[in-house]
Amino acid sequence: MLLDLALPIVLHLLSAVIWVGGMFFAHQVLRPVAVVQLEPPQRLALWAGVFARFFPWVWVAVALILLTGYWMIFGVFDGMAHVGKHVHIMHGLGLVMVAIYSYVYFIAYQGLKRAVAAQEWPKGKAFLDRIRTLVGINTTLGVIIIAVAAGGRYLV
């Protein structure tokens, strides 16, 4: 069974690192510097460009997280009835994260791109503020999931 877990767990963890680590960097490091150093038009254009490069990586990470998670649950452990509470917590919070990310991508990010292209800076700021809030929530959820994954059955 341990060999059956090697590939899916590595892909699962690398995908989580890319997604959660990228959000943490953007929210806690890049954003504060951009606010201080760039005027709103440049800042909004920066974020539109950053998201254009980051979001394809997130889609790959989301797909791999879901694929490998279900691979481990159903292919290795024979279903949700045979996994610990920590896996149920990770699964539920992970689905919430995917829903939040889907909203960010399909609604807020698309609005940001349109606002930047039209140079509608107040509208762009509103979309960016919404993205910032939701990325903050998703980053927090991601860190909680990582803690639950690391602590596993010892935490719950």
C-alpha positions as CSV (number, residue, x, y, z in Angstrom):
1,M,0.0,0.0,0.0
2,L,2.8,2.5,0.7
3,L,4.0,2.3,-2.9
4,D,0.5,2.8,-4.1
5,L,0.5,6.1,-2.2
6,A,3.9,7.4,-3.4
7,L,2.9,9.1,-6.7
8,P,-0.5,10.5,-5.7
9,I,0.7,11.9,-2.4
10,V,3.7,13.6,-4.0
11,L,1.6,15.2,-6.7
12,H,-1.1,16.1,-4.1
13,L,1.4,17.8,-1.8
14,L,3.3,19.6,-4.6
15,S,0.0,20.9,-6.0
16,A,-1.0,22.2,-2.5
17,V,2.4,23.9,-2.1
18,I,2.0,25.7,-5.5
19,W,-1.5,26.9,-4.8
20,V,-1.3,27.8,-1.1
21,G,2.3,29.0,-1.3
22,G,1.5,31.2,-4.3
23,M,-1.5,32.7,-2.5
24,F,0.5,33.3,0.6
25,F,3.3,35.0,-1.4
26,A,0.8,37.2,-3.3
27,H,-1.3,38.2,-0.3
28,Q,1.4,38.7,2.3
29,V,4.5,39.7,0.3
30,L,3.7,41.1,-3.2
31,R,0.5,43.0,-2.3
32,P,1.9,45.2,0.5
33,V,4.9,46.1,-1.7
34,A,2.7,46.9,-4.7
35,V,0.5,49.1,-2.6
36,V,3.4,51.2,-1.4
37,Q,5.4,51.4,-4.7
38,L,2.7,51.5,-7.5
39,E,-0.1,53.9,-8.4
40,P,-3.5,52.3,-8.9
41,P,-3.3,51.9,-12.7
42,Q,0.1,50.2,-12.5
43,R,-0.9,48.1,-9.5
44,L,-4.1,46.9,-11.2
45,A,-2.2,46.1,-14.4
46,L,0.4,44.3,-12.4
47,W,-2.2,42.1,-10.7
48,A,-3.9,41.3,-14.0
49,G,-0.6,40.2,-15.3
50,V,0.3,38.2,-12.2
51,F,-3.0,36.4,-12.2
52,A,-2.7,35.6,-15.9
53,R,0.5,33.8,-15.1
54,F,-0.5,32.3,-11.7
55,F,-4.1,31.1,-12.4
56,P,-3.2,28.5,-15.1
57,W,-0.9,26.9,-12.5
58,V,-3.7,27.0,-10.0
59,W,-6.0,25.2,-12.4
60,V,-3.4,22.4,-12.8
61,A,-3.0,22.3,-9.0
62,V,-6.7,22.1,-8.4
63,A,-7.2,19.3,-10.9
64,L,-4.2,17.4,-9.5
65,I,-5.4,17.9,-5.9
66,L,-8.9,16.6,-6.7
67,L,-7.6,13.7,-8.9
68,T,-5.0,12.5,-6.5
69,G,-7.2,13.0,-3.5
70,Y,-9.9,10.8,-4.9
71,W,-7.3,8.4,-6.3
72,M,-6.0,7.9,-2.7
73,I,-9.4,7.8,-1.1
74,F,-11.1,5.4,-3.5
75,G,-8.1,3.6,-5.1
76,V,-6.0,3.0,-2.1
77,F,-8.3,3.3,1.0
78,D,-11.5,1.9,-0.6
79,G,-13.7,4.9,0.0
80,M,-14.6,7.6,2.4
81,A,-15.8,5.2,5.0
82,H,-12.2,3.9,5.4
83,V,-10.4,7.2,5.9
84,G,-9.9,9.3,9.1
85,K,-11.8,12.4,10.1
86,H,-8.8,14.5,9.1
87,V,-9.3,13.4,5.4
88,H,-13.0,14.3,5.6
89,I,-12.0,17.8,7.0
90,M,-9.4,18.2,4.2
91,H,-11.9,17.1,1.6
92,G,-14.7,19.5,2.8
93,L,-12.4,22.5,3.2
94,G,-10.7,21.7,-0.1
95,L,-14.1,21.8,-1.9
96,V,-14.8,25.1,-0.3
97,M,-11.5,26.4,-1.5
98,V,-12.2,25.2,-5.1
99,A,-15.6,27.0,-5.0
100,I,-14.0,30.2,-3.8
101,Y,-11.3,30.0,-6.4
102,S,-13.9,29.3,-9.1
103,Y,-15.7,32.5,-8.1
104,V,-12.4,34.4,-8.1
105,Y,-11.4,33.2,-11.5
106,F,-14.7,33.3,-13.4
107,I,-16.2,36.4,-11.8
108,A,-13.7,38.7,-10.0
109,Y,-10.7,38.1,-12.2
110,Q,-12.7,38.4,-15.4
111,G,-14.1,41.7,-14.1
112,L,-10.6,42.9,-13.2
113,K,-9.3,42.1,-16.7
114,R,-12.2,44.0,-18.3
115,A,-11.7,47.0,-16.0
116,V,-8.0,47.2,-16.6
117,A,-8.5,46.9,-20.4
118,A,-11.1,49.7,-20.3
119,Q,-8.9,51.7,-17.8
120,E,-11.8,51.8,-15.4
121,W,-9.6,52.1,-12.3
122,P,-12.3,52.3,-9.5
123,K,-14.1,49.3,-11.0
124,G,-10.8,47.4,-11.2
125,K,-10.0,48.3,-7.6
126,A,-13.3,46.9,-6.5
127,F,-12.7,43.6,-8.2
128,L,-9.1,43.5,-6.9
129,D,-10.4,44.2,-3.3
130,R,-12.8,41.3,-3.7
131,I,-10.0,39.0,-5.0
132,R,-7.8,40.1,-2.1
133,T,-10.4,39.2,0.5
134,L,-11.2,35.8,-1.1
135,V,-7.5,34.9,-1.5
136,G,-7.0,35.8,2.1
137,I,-9.8,33.4,3.1
138,N,-8.5,30.7,0.8
139,T,-5.0,31.1,2.1
140,T,-6.3,30.7,5.7
141,L,-8.2,27.6,4.7
142,G,-5.2,26.2,2.9
143,V,-3.0,26.7,5.9
144,I,-5.7,24.9,8.1
145,I,-5.8,22.0,5.6
146,I,-2.0,21.7,5.7
147,A,-2.1,21.7,9.5
148,V,-4.8,19.0,9.4
149,A,-2.8,17.0,6.9
150,A,0.4,17.2,8.8
151,G,-1.2,16.5,12.2
152,G,-3.6,13.9,10.7
153,R,-5.3,11.7,13.1
154,Y,-3.4,13.2,16.0
155,L,-5.4,16.5,15.7
156,V,-8.9,15.2,15.2
